[in-house]
Amino acid sequence: MSQQVRDAAKREPRKTERWASRIAEDTLALAGDMVEAEHERAPLAVQLRLARELAADVQNFIAAAVHDARTVGHSWKAVGEAAGVSTDTARGRWAEGKVLQQLQRRDRRRAPAPHAVSPTSGEPGVPQVRATRREQLASALATLHRRSDVTVQRAAELAHCSPSYVSRVIVGERVPSWPFVHMLVTILGGNPAEIRLLWEGARGLAPSGRLAVGDAAEQLLAALRGLHLAAGEPDLGDEEARAVLRGDVVPEWPVVSAVVVALGGQPADVRPVWEDLHYAALASAFDDALPPYGAFQCATVGEAGEVPEASGGGGNGL
């Protein structure tokens, strides 16, 4: 940032948040999305959509910057000189009413879809309807925020962004890049691995490729715990479900599926992760089955170590 910009910022009052500041943060996030899309070789349609959104937000930023400048007392002559146009052109192009309509249309387009019904039943923390993937991510982040001692203001300071941006991420209005989500989850005292599958779902990304059996087990456990966060950390009231969430055992797929449904998730989202563990188990030194004490602990039990008591229900289920 140049000294001239710093001096100008010091001279301008900051009674309210600048509209341009919010759009600038969104533009930065969109640019990060474009970089990720390119690195991941996303389809051309996705890359072009992001480019169109970014181009539109650049124009929105210009309009918002002019609006903010006018709010703090800049004359149309000063605006015209800054934009390289005449005073009359500046006044006609960025008239207050026109700019406000433009920015309000933008906000309506970007607003998250409202909940048709309450996401919880009469019993606190128990999902009643299935949330969208974006809503699940937002709910998990909100749960982390509620149980932490970190305020939105402090989280924003540590993440080097504005409090409004952190708030919009937590309520699901924005789905930022993974590095930002990883940082925010860490700031809130959570485990980023438990949020990863929720983030991938919110961004429409495919699950990661084949993993070693220990890593695959950790990935499945993290996915289930992420759903548990998104559901508000309910007590499912079933010992087998608790054992699954503790990582004591991986039962048959119908049980895993039932846990996912009880947590308000979509079994189809978790099935590929469970299948990765199944594949890793078959490809491992365990030949064609995991030991009955479950995959979550297979990487930590030594040759002479004691193994946990097997889960009921018959077999390892893989």
N, C-alpha and C positions, 0 to 999 in steps of 0.2 A: 504494500500500500504506500503510495507516494505521500510526501509531507503535505502537499497541497490538499489531498483528500482528507488526511487526518485533521488538518486545520479547519477544513469546511465542516467536518463532522462535529468538531468541538463547538463551532459557532451555532449549529442548528439545535434547537430544543428537542428533547426526546420525551415529550409528555405522553405520547402513545406510540405503539409499535408501528413502524413504517410498513406500509403495504408492500412496497418493493422488496423489503427484507424477506418476507415470507415467500414471495415468488422467486427471489434469488436462491433461497435454500432448495425450493422444489426444482429449479433449473439445474442446480448442482447435482441433486439426486438423479434427475433424468440423464444428465451427462454420465454419471456413474453407471446407470442402467445400460446406456449405449455401449460403454466400454465392456461391461460384463457380457452383453449380448454378442459383441464381436468376438470376445475371447472364447465364448461357449459355442461359437458358430451357429447362432440362432437363425431361424429361417429369415429370409430376406424381408418377408412381410412384417415380421416383428421389428427388425432393425429400422425399416422405413417408417413404421408407426411411431417408434420412439423419436426418430428424427423430426417427424411432423409435429409431435407434441413439444419437442424442444424448440423448434422454430416458432411455434405459436406462443410459447411462454416467453421467448425473447421479446416479442412484440408486446406481450402483456407487461413485462418488466419495464419496458420503455414508458408505456402509458402510466404505470404505477409510480415510476420514479418522477415523472413530470407532476403527477398528482401530489406526491409527497412534497416536492419542491414548492409547488404552489401553496400547499397547506402552511408551510413555514415562511411564506412571504416573498418568494421569488416572483419577479415580474414576468409578463409575457415576453418582454424584450430579452430578458436574461435567458429565458427558456429557449427562445428562438436562436440566440447566439450559441448556446450550448449544443443545440441540435443541428446547427448549420442551415437553418431555414429562416424565413422572414417572420416578423412578429405576427402578422395576420395569419400566416400558414400555421404557426404554432398554436395560435388561439383556436383556429378552426379544427385542427387535427386532434387536439387534446382538450377540448372543452370539457368542463367538469362533468356535466351530465352524460356525455358520450363515454368518458373514461369510466365513470362509476357503473354504467350499464355493462360495459365490456368486462370489468373485473367481477361484477356480480354474476354474469353468465359463466365466467370461468369457475367461480366458486361453486355454482350449482352443478356444473359438470363434474367437478372433482369431489363433491360431497359423497361420503360413504352411504350405501343403501341403508335405510332405517330398518330396525328389527320389526318384523311383522307381529311377532309375539315375544313374550318374555323368554329369555334363553334358559330360565330355570323354572323348576316346578315349585310347588309349595314348600318342599323340603330344601333348605339352603344347600347350594353346592351340587345339586343333582340335576344334570341336564335333562330337559324335556324335549327340546327340538334340536336338530342338528344345525350348527352354525356353518357358515361358509368358511373356507380355508383362511381367508383374510381375517374373519371374525375370530377364528380360533387362535391365530397368532396374536391378535390384539388382546384377547382375553388372557392368554398366557402371560403376556407382558404386563397387563394390568394386575394380575395375581402377584407377580414378582414385585411390582411397585408397591402394592398394598402391604406385603409382608416385610418389606425392607424399611429402613429408616431414612432412605434417600428421598429428598424432595425433588420435584420436577426441576426446580431452579438449580439445585446442586447437580443433578444428573446432566442438565444442559451445560453447566460450567465444565464438568469433567469431560463431556463429549464435544466441547467447543462448538456449540450450536445454540440456537435460541430456545427458551422454554416452550414457546408455541410449537416448535417443530417436534420436540420430544413428546408433547401432549398429543399431537396429531398422529404420531407413530403409535402411541399407546392406545388410542381410540380406534386405530385402524384406518385412518384417513390416508396414511402414507405407508407403503411397504418399501423401506429403503434397501440399500445394498447390504449384503451379508456382513462385511466388515463393521458397518454401523450397528447392525442388530447384535452382532457378537459383542461389540464394545458396550452397548446399552445393557444387555443381559448381565455382563460381567459387573458393570457399575451397580446394578440392582441386586447383586449377590447370587445370581442364578448360574446354571450350567448351560453354556451355549449349545452343547451337544443335544440337550433336551428340546431345544427350540428349532434346531436345524430342519427337521422334517416339516414342521409347521411353516417355516419360512419358505422352503422349497415348494410346498403346496400353494402358498399365497402368491408366489411368483410364477406358478405354472411350470416348474422345472421337473425334469425326470429324476427319480432317485439315483444315487450314485451306483457305480458298478460293483462287481463282485469283490468281496472282502474275505480276509482270513476269518476263521470261525470265532476267535475272540473279539475281533473288531465288529463282526456281524452281530454278535450277541449284544455288545455294548450299544450298537446302533438301534436294535430293536427295543432294548430297555429304555434308551433315551427317547425314542419315539413315543412309547407308552407313557413315560413320565411327562413328556411334553403335553400330551392330551390330558393328563391328569391336572397339570397346571391350567390348561385352557378351560377345564371344567370347574375350576375353583378349588381344586384339591379335595374332592368329596371322599368320604369314607364309603366304599362300595358295600360294606357289610358282609363280605364273603371272604373267607380265609384264603381260598385259592386265588381270588383276584388280588388280595393283599400280597400273597406270595409272588405272584407275577410282577407286581409293581416293585416289590423289594428286590427282584432279580434272583429269587431262590430257585425258580423252575420255569421252564418253557413248556406248557402243556400242549395238547392238541390244538390245531388251528381253530376249531369251533369255540374253544374256551377263550383264546386270544381275541377272536372276533367278537365274542360277547362282551369282553372287557372294553374293547374299542367302542362298541355301540353304547355301553353303559356310560362311557365318558363323552358321549356326544359326537364321536368321530365316525368316519366312513371306513368300514373294513377294507374297501378296495384301495384306500390310500396306504394302509399298513401291510396289506398282503405281500407286495413286492419285497418289503423289508424282511418279513418273516421267511419268504422264499429264499432270500439271500442267505439267511442263517441255515435254512434247510440244505441249500446247495453246498455251503461251506462245510457243513457237518459231513455230508456224503463224500466230499472231496478230501476230508481230513484223515488223519491216522486212525480215526474211530471207525473206519470202514464204512458201513452203511447205517450207522446209528450213533446217537450221542448217549452217554451214560445216563442212567435214570435220574440223577440228581440235577439234570438240566444244563442247558448251554451257558447260562450266564456265569457259572462258576467254573466251567471247564478249563479256562485258561489259568486259574489260580490254584488248582489242586495238583499237588505233586504226586509222584509215583507212589510214595509211601504215606501220603497225607490222608487224613480222614475225609470222607465225603459226607455231605449233608444228607439228612434223611430224605428218601424219595417222596415225591408228591403222590398223593392218592389219585385214582382215576385211571391207573393202568398204563404203564409205559411212558416213554418220553414224548410221544406225540409227534415226532418229526418223521 
